[in-house]
Amino acid sequence: MLLKKKKNTGDPPSQGRNPGKKERAGYQFGTLTGVFTPNILTILGVVMYLRFGWVLGNVGLIPTLIIVTISTAITFLTALSVSALATNMRVQGGGAYFMISRSLGIETGAAIGLPLFLAQALGISFYVVGFSESVVQIVPTLDMKTVGMFTLFLLFLIAFRSADFALKTQYIIMLFIGLSLISFFMGTGEHLPPVAPETAVPGREKFWVVFAVFFPAVTGILSGLSMSGDLRNPGKAIPWGTLGAVAFSYGIYMAIPIFFMRVVQDTRILLIDSMIMYKIARWGQFILAGLWGAALSSALSSLLAAPRTLQAIAKDGIVFRFIGKGFGKNQDPWIAMLITLILALGGTVAGDLNMIAPVLSMFFLTTYGLLNLSAGFGRLINSPSWRPKFRVHWGFCFIGAFGCFAAMFMINAGATFVALFISVAVYALMKRRRLRARWGDMKSGILMLLVQFSLLKLSAKKPNVETWRPNILVLSGSPKARWHLIELADAISHGYGLLTVVSVLPEKHITSEREENLERAIKSYLEERKIRAFVKVYPAHDLIGGITSLVRGYGFGPIEPNTIILGEIEEGQNFSAFAGLIKMMHEDRRNVIIVKEGDAQRELQKERIIDVWWEQKGKNAGLILALAHLLETSPSWQHAKLVLKTVIDSPKESPDVERGLRQFIEQGRIDAEIKTVPIWESGVFDTIAMNSRDADFVFIGLRPPDIQDTAETYGEYIRDIMQKTQKIPLAAYVLSSEDMEFRKLFSSLEAS
């Protein structure tokens, strides 16, 4: 597996090699040795022996059975998802991390893989502390932390020597667990000491607190999954081994509390005696053998799993690659194992079982949730590459994911937010590093699914003026030549509306390769200036025909440009063709903004001024005011002063007009200054030109073309308005064409 950060280095990924060539690597374990046994030994472990009685004593029989059922249901649904994922891909080392990263992308894989590794390393501490607690209760003279550290180093030496040797010891431990369960169910509880009256009995914990302590008991399915790189046939071993372990353990977990209630007369003892199973059993020595064997084997399984997760993460370049180096013929992760030992040692020194358990629950539930989402989206997208041999309905996967995240919030909302924050922080860091994987993932498929759903929903709804946003098509040509058009479009949309930068070029000079290169160059130019936009290079036989075809054909379903921004036409060029283009856009219900570039030498005022020329009865007024509002809320125009100006025929009209405008802006919650300007004898446009000479930006409305207007007559109108307002520094001539009443954007709810 290989990632690249701008530059590829290292060995090619195994996935990229010839799939027909079967490579033999790792230990090649089967279903029983590699999956079922480590899973069942981790599940039937410390929690079962030392905390099951405590769970029952806190919440009672029925709630205990509910806790077991909910926990196992979440694990079972996750096992179904894991089985689907395992039979749809060539599973390599890393287990859950490998599956998530290959499904939801390298960033998501890292966001879960690193916390998962920490949880697995902390899990070693959990099992070692449980073992130490039971030893100290039998031999009180021993120090719990000393026992824990000695045990941890001993396990490390076994795991360091050989994973094969470590896993083969599991069969002996499995025998001890079987004998301990037989001994427990044959016990009568007749030798249980009564609870003395003076004994302090702790208060009962709430349901979800108890759930958090119990849940690590069912997280053992990740032990077998983490050995995925050492399995002979992961696609067969993972489903059968995982589902078998979940079903087998559920039967045992349902039987234990029922038997407890039959033999324990005073349930208070369940709250104060963690060795209750030892005291009930007919042969207590078998309980100790099973407990110690399960605790040590679970710790050993985690000590094998955690370094392999870290090794896979390191091989993908998320952490230092040298950590992922393998040694010996089986590529054992010795460096990763040393790091795991250090982390596990810290957890062992902390030494509190009830404190460690909820932390483990959070990280395991997060991992389970994303495994379910991976399988659910894979089935929902249903791409040709999704062909698992083990098929699961997507509904079960999403129910499993919902169960995981709901359980997290019910256990501890604060801890859930912390866990999510850690995952999001890691995700953001990976995005910043711009790691890229050679494998494909389903992120594009998920986005396409959401786009399809959204487009179908939008197409069924009529456009709503209250939620209107400008979706802008900028006819800029070369961005460098008319940068002011793109700058204005970005200032108006500022990341909320869709923005497309278009360059229409003569097709005789454009090959498909040059078209792609130009698009890449424009995208790079925009990204450097932090402009979020689509880019379209459009070859055409002629400029006007190309723009016409593009405007009419660009977009998909209900998502198409509603506003076109273009520059002014040069003096002496064909105003008739230009006017014909404006007429076409108007008839096609596209708002038009013609931008006249200002004086490049002119310095903008410290307090910028935006003049809006208000047509009291014109259709453009609402759209112009909406554009001006969007402009003044952009970062570059945030402190600008908005001035609403209108031309009146006589000074006598001023008080009434100002009163009406003031009422309008107060109702529309607009912070603007009002000014009425008597018309000059030379006409409206000369009046506008002389009264906006000091403004930094000016919005002026264009009259819509009449039916009687030809391209020539409308072209003369545009030429005339531009000539008479040429002294204005920077102006936008706006033509509202959409079938919307834009004034409603600034009217009260009752009026709208």
N, C-alpha and C positions, 0 to 999 in steps of 0.2 A: 504494500500500500504506500502510496506516495502523495504527499501534498506539496503544493508550491506556493511560495509567497513571492509572486512576480517572476521567480526563476525556479526551474525544476532542477533538483539535484537528487542524488541517491539512486537506489536500485529501482527498476520498474516494478509496478505492483504485480502481485501474483494473479490478480483478477484479469490483468491484461494479457496474460500468457495464453498459450494454446489450451482451450478448455478440454480438448480431447485427450490431452496428456495428463495422466493421473499422477499427482505429486504426493509422495509420502513424507509427512513431517509430523513431529510431535509423537505422543505415546500411542495413538490409535486405539483409545479405549472404546469399549462397546457400551450398550445401553445400560446394563446393570452396574458396571464398574464406574463409568464416566458420568452418569446422570442420576439414575434412580437412587443408588446408594448414598452419594454425597448429599442429595436432596433430602432423603428421608432421615438421615442422621443429623442434618442441620435442623429439620423441622421438629423431630422428636428429641429436643435438647433441653437446654437450661430452663427455659420458660415452663416446659411441661413438668419438670421435676421440682423446681424451686418456687414457681409462681402460680401454678394452676390452682392450688388451694387458696392462695391469697385472692385470686380473681373471683373464685366462688364465694369466699367469705365476704367480699365487698359488695357484690351485686345480687347474689342468690342464684338459684339453679336456672330458671328460665332466661334471665338476662345473660347468664354465662353461655348457655346454648346459642343464644342470639349472637353474642360476640364471636363465638366459634364459627357460626354459620356465615355471618357477614364477612369475617376475615377470610374464611376459606372460599367464599363465593368470589371475592375480589381476586384472590390468588388463582382460582380455577379459571375465571374469565381471562386473566392475564396469561395463564398457561395455554388457553386456546389461541390467544393472539400470538404468543411466542411460537406455538406449533405452526401457525400459518406462516409467520415470517421465516422460521427455520427451514420450511419446505419450499420457500420461494426464492431463496438465495443460497449461495455457497458460503455457509457460515464459517468464519475463520476465528482467530483469537480475539478475545475481548468481550464475548458474550453479549450482554444487554447493550453495552456501548457500541459494539460493532453493528448490531441490528438497527439501533436508533440513528447512528451516523449515516448508515447506508440508506436509510429510509427518509429521514427528515433533514439530512444535511450535516456537514461537518460542524457547523456552529452549534446546532442543537445537540449533536452527539457530545461535543465538548462540555456544553452546559450541564449535561446529565452525567457524562462519563467521569468528570473530576469529582463532583459530589458523591457519585456512586463508589468511586475508589476510596474516598474518605470514609464512607459508610461501611464498606467492607473491611477496611483497616480497623475502624472502631468496633466492628463486629467481632474481630479477634479478641479485643479487650473485653467485650461483653461476655463471651464464652469463658475466657480465662478467669474473669472476676467471679462468674457463677461457679466455676470449678473451685476456686480458692475459698469462696464463701462456704461451700459444703464441707471442704476439708477442715476449715477452722472450727466449724460447728462440731465435727467429730473429734478433732484434736485442738482444744481451745488454747493450748500453750503456743501454738504457731502464730506467726504474724501474717496477716492476710496479704499484704503487699509483697512481702518476701516470697511467699508461696506463688503468687501471681507472676512475679518477674522470673523466678526459677522455671516455672512451667512454660512461660513464653519462650525463653531461650532454648529449652529442650525441644519444643515443637519446631522452632526455627531450624534447629540442626537437622531434625528429621526431614522437614520440607526441603531444606537446602541440599540434603543428600540425594533425594530422588522423589519426584512426584509419584512414580510408579510404586515405590515402597510405601509411601504415605497412604495411597489409596487402597493398597492391598490389605492394610491393617483394618480397613473399614469392615470387612466381613466378620472379624473377631468381635469388633464393637457392636455390630448388628446383632450378633448372637447374645451379647450381654444385655442389650436393650430388650430383645425378645424375652429373655429370662426374667428381666426386671419387671416387665409388664405382666407376665404370668404370675410372678410372686405378688405383685400389687393386687391383681384381681382375685387372688386366692386368700388375701388378707382379710381379717375380721375386725380389726380396730379395737379389739377387746383390751389391748395393753396400752391404749392411749391414756396419758395422765390427765386428770381433770384440771380445768383452769382454776387456779387459786383465786379466791375473792379479791385479794390485794393486787392481782396482776393488772398492770395498765394495758388496756386494749385500745389500739389506735382507732381513730374515727374512720368511718367508711368513706372511700373515695367515690367520685361520680363515675357514671357509665363510661364516658369517653376517655377519662383518665385511665381507667382500667383497660379499656380497648387499646390504648397506646402502649401500655406495658405488655399486653398479650400479643399484639400484631407481629412483632419480630419472630414469634413462634412459627408463622406460616410463610416467612420470606425465604425459606430454604431453596426455592426453585431457582434462585439466582446462582447458587453454588454450582449446580450441574451446568447451567447455562454459561457460566464463566470459564468452564473447561472446554468450550466449543472448539478451540484450536487444536485440542488433543484427542478429538473423537474420530473414530474410523468412519462413521456415517452420521454426521450431525442431523441431517434431514430426517432420519429415522429415529435416532437415539433421543433427541431432544423432545419430540412430541410424546413418545411412549413413556420415556423415563419421567418426564415432568408430570403428565396427567396421572400416571400410576402412583407417583409419590403423593400428590394432592389427595387423590381418592382414598388411599390407604390411611393417611394421617387423619383425614376427617372422621373416619370411623372410630379411630382410637380416641380422638379429642372429644367426640360426643359421648363416648362411654365413660371416660374418666370422671367428669363431674357428677354423673348419675350415680356411679359407684361411691363417690365421696359422700353424697347425701344419704346413702344407705347405711354406711358404716360409722359416720361421724355424728355423734349425738349433740355436742355443743359446738356450733359453728364458729364460736369466738376463737377457737384454737387455730382455725384456718388463717386468721389475720396475724397471728403472732409466731407461728411455727412454720418456717420455710421448709423444714425437713419432714413434713407431715406424711408424704408418700413413704419415706423410709420407715416411719413408725407404724404405718398401717400394714405394710407388706408382711407376708409370712416369713420370707427370708430377706431381711434388710440388707444383707451383704450384696444381693443381686441388684437392689436399687442403687446402692453406691457404685457398683460396677457399671451399671447402665448410665447413671448420671455422669460419672467421671468419664466414661467412654464417649458418651454423646457430647459432653462439653468439650473434651479434647479433640474429638473428631471434627466437630463443628468449627472449632478454632483452627484446626489443621486445614479444613476445606477452605475457610476464608483466607488462610495464609497462603494457599495455593491460588485462590481466585483473584484476590486483590492485586498481586503483582502482575498477573496476566492482563488484567484490565488496564493497569498503568502502562504495561509494555505496549499494548495495542494503541493507547493514546499517544505514547511517545513515538511510535513508528509512523503515526499520522502527522507528526510535527507539531502537535498541540503543546507539548512540553519538550524539553531538551531531548533530542533524538538518541543521545548516548544512553539514556535511561532504558530505552527499549531494546538495547543490545541483548541478544540471546547467546548462551554459552553451552557448549557440548553438543552432542548429536541431536538432542531434543530441544535445543534453543531455550534452555531454562532462563528465566528473567532474574538473574542474581542481583543486579543493581536495583531493580524495582523491588525485589524482596527485602533488601536492606532498608530502603526508604519505608516500606510497609512496617518493618520491625520497629523503627523509630516511632512512627505514629501510634502503633499498637501499644508500645511501652508507655507512652503518655497517657493513653486511656486506661491502662492497667493501674498506673499510679493513682489516677483519679478514683477508681475503684468503687463506683456506686451503680449497682445494677438498675435500679429504678430511674436513675438520671440518664443513663446511656440509652435505655430502651426507647423512649419517645423520640430521641434524636435519630436513631436508626429508622424508626417508623416513618418519619418525615421523608428521609432520603429514599427509602425503599418505595414508599407510596408514589413519590414523584417519578421514579424510574418506571414503576408499574404503569402509571398513568400514560406516560409517553410510549411505552411498548404497545399499549392498547390503541392509542391514537395512530401509531404507525400502521398497525394491521387494519384498523378501521378505515383510514384514508386510502390505503392500498386497495381495499375491496371496493370502496365507494368510487374511486377514480376509475378503477377497472381498466387500466391501460393494458396493452398487449403483453407487457412484461410481467404482469401480475398473474402468475399461474401456479399457485401453491398446490401441493398434493394434498395438504390438509386444509380443507375449506371451512371457513367460519363466516356466518352472516355478519355484516358490518355493524348491525344493531347491538350484538353481544359485545363487540369491541368497544363501542362508545358507552355502553352501560358500564363496562369495566372501568373505563377512564373516568366517567362521572363518579363512580363509587370511590375511586382512589382520591380524587380531589375533594369530594364531599367529606370523606373520612378525615382528610388532613385538616379541613376547617373545623370540623366538629371536635377533633382532638385538641387543637390549639391554634386559633386563628393567627395569633402573633407569631408563633413559630413557623406557621405556613408561609406568612409573608416574608420572614427571614429566609426560609429555604428558597422561595421563588425569587427573592432579590438576589441571592447568591447565584442562582442559575441564570437569571437575566444579566447580571454583571459579567459572568463568564461568556455568555452569548455575545454581549456588546463588545467585549475585548476581542473575541475571535473575529467579529465583523470588522473591527478596526484593523486587525492584522491582515485582513483580506486573504485568508487561507483559502485555497481552492483545491478541491479533491478531483482525482481522475475518475472516480466513479460517479454515476448518475444517482440522483435522488428524486423523491416524489414532490419536492416543493413546487416545481412548475405545474405539476398535475393538480396539486391542491389549489394553487392560485387560479388555474384555469377553471376548476370546478366552482370556485367562488365567483369568478367573473361570469361564468355561464348563468349561475343562479341569479346574480345581480342584474345582468342584462335582461333576462326573462321577466324579472320583477319590475324593472324600470319600464320595459316596453308595454307592460300592462297598466301602467299608471300615466295619467295625463300630467304634463309638466306643470309645476307649481311655482308661481312667482316668488312665494315666500322662501323657497329653498333654492332659488336661482343662483348659479355661479357661472362666470364667464368661462367657456371652453374655447380657448383662443387658438386661431390659426394665423401665424405670422408669416407673411410673404416677404421675407427679409433678403432673399438671395444670399450673398455671402454675408455671414454674421459680422465680419469686420467692417464691411462697407456700410451697413445700416444697423449698427449695434444699438442705436437709440430706440429702434422698433422693439427689439428683444427686451431691452431694459424696461421699457414702458409696459410691455406685456407681462413681464415677471413682477413688476411693481403692482399691477392690477390684480393678477391671479395670486401672487405670493404663496405658491405651494398648495393652494386649495382647489383651484380650478385646473383643468387640463390645458397644457400648453404644447403646441406643435410648431417647430421652426421648419419652414419649407424653403427649399431652393429649387426653382424651376429652371432647367438648363436645356439648351438645344440638344436634341437626341443624337444628332449626327456626330457630336463630339464626345458622347458618353457611352462607354462600354459598361457592362455589368460589374466588372472588377473596379473600374474607376468610380462607379456609383457607390459601391460599398466602401471604398477608401474615403470618399468625400463625406459619407455619413459618419464614419468613424472619426474623421478629423473634426467635424462640426461638433459631435458629441463630446469629444475630448476638450474642445475649446469652451463649450458650455459648462462642463464639469469643473474645469479649472476656475471658472467664475461663479461656481455654486448655483448654476441655473438648472432647475429640474425640468426637463422638457423632452418630448419625443422629437426625433429628427427625420425629415423626409426629403430625399433628393428625388426630384420628379423629372425625368427626361420627357421633352415634348417637341413636336414639330415647330410650333411657334409659341411665344410667351403667353399671349392672351388665351389661345386655345388650351394650352396646358393648365393655366390657372382655372379656367372654366371647368375642365374635366376634373381637376383635383378637388375644387370646392364642392362640386356636385357628387363626387364619388368617395371622398375621404370620410372615414368613420365606420362604426359598426353598430347596427341596430339603433337604439336610442342614444348611443354615445357618439355624437358627431359635433364638429365645431359650430357654435352658435354665434361667434364673433370673429370677424376677419380684420386683422390689422395690416395695413399696407402703407407704403410711403407715398409722398407727393410725386406727381409726374413732372418731369423736367420741362421747362419752357421750350416750346417749339415742337414737342412730341405730339402724338395723336391723342388729343383730348376726347375725340369722339369714341375711339376704341376703349379708352380708360373709362369714360362715362357708361359705355355699353357693359363693361365689366361690373361697375357699381350697380347698374340696373339689374343685371343677372343675379347678383348676390342678394339684392333687396327682394326680388321675386322669389328667390330660393329661401327666404325667411332667415337670412344671416345678417346680424348687425354688422355695420361697417364703421371702422375707425380709420380715417386718413390722417396720418401724422406728418405735420410740417416741422422739419428740423429747425431748431433754434440756432442762435449765434454761438458758435463754439467758443469764441473769445469772451463771451459775456459771463461774468461771475454770478452765481446764484446768491440771492440775499441770505443773510443769516436766518431770518424768519421768512421762509418761502411762502409765496402767495399763489393760491390756485383760484383762478377766476372761472366761475361757471355762469355762462350766459343762459338765463332762464327764459324759455318760451312759455308764456302763461297758458297757451292753449295747444301748444305743439305736442306731438307724440314723443319727441326725443327727450323731453325734460326729465322724465323719471329715470331713463337709462343713463343720461349724462350725470345726474346726481348720484346714481349707484356707482358709476365708474369713478367719480371724484371721491366718493367716500372710501372706496377700495384703495385708491391711490394714496390718500392721506393716512391710511392705516398701515401702509407698507413701511418697512424699516427706514428707507431712504427719505420718506416724506412725512414721517411721524409728527413732526412739530410744525407742519405747514398750516397756514391760515386759509380757511375756505371762505371765499367771498361770493355770495349769490347776487348776481347782477341781472337787471332786466331793463329793457328799453321801453320808455313810455312816450306817448304822443305829446303830453303836456305836463308841466310841473304840478298842475292841479290834481293830477291822478296819483301823485306820489304817496300821500297819507293812506289812501285806501289800498293801494297796491302793497305798500310796506306792511300794513296791518295783516293783509291776507297771507303774505309770505312769512311773516313772523309766526302767525298761527300755524302755518304749515310746518315750519322747521321745529317748532316746539312740540307739535303732535308727533313728528317723525324722529324726535330726539337727536336732532342734528346741531352740531356746534358750528355755526356759520354766521358771518356778518352779512347784512343786507344793504344793497345799494341800488337805487333807481337812477337811471340815466336818461334825460330827455333826448329824443332823437335829433340828429343833426339834419340840416337841409340836404346834405349830400347822400344821406341814406343810412340804413341800419348798420351795414358792414363797416363803413367809415367810422361810425359812432363806436362800434366795438373795438376797432383797431386803435383809435386814439385813447380809449379808456382802459386798455389792457396792455399798454406799452411797458408798464413796470411789473407786470405779473411774471411769475416764473413758469406757469403752465396755464393754458387757457382751453376750456372746452366750449365748442361752438356747435350748434345743431345744424344739420343739412336738411333741407326740405326733401321729402320723398318724391321720386319721379312720378309724374302723372301719366295717365294712359296716353294722353296726347303727346307726351315728350318723346322726341326721337333721341338717338344717341348724340346727334349734333347739338340739339337745343339744350339737352341736359349737360353736355360737355361745356357749352358756353356758360351755363350757370356756375359750374364748378370752377372754370377758369376765372370768372368774374369775382367770386367770393375769395379765391386764393390771392388774386392780385390786390384786392382792396384790403386784405388783412395781412399783407406780407411783412408789415412792420412789427407784428406780434412775434416775440422771440421763439416760443415753442407752443404749438397748438395742435389740438386733436379735433377734427371735424367728424361729428358722430351722426350716423343715420340708424335709427331704431327700426328694425325690420321684423323681429319676432312677434308672434301673435300673443303678446302679453301686455298687461297694464302695469308698467314698471312703477307708476306712482304709488301703487299699493304697498310697495316696499317701505314707504315712508308715511303711510297712513295708519290710523289706529286699528286695533283688532276689530272693532265694530265696523269700521269703514271697509275693511278688507273682507 
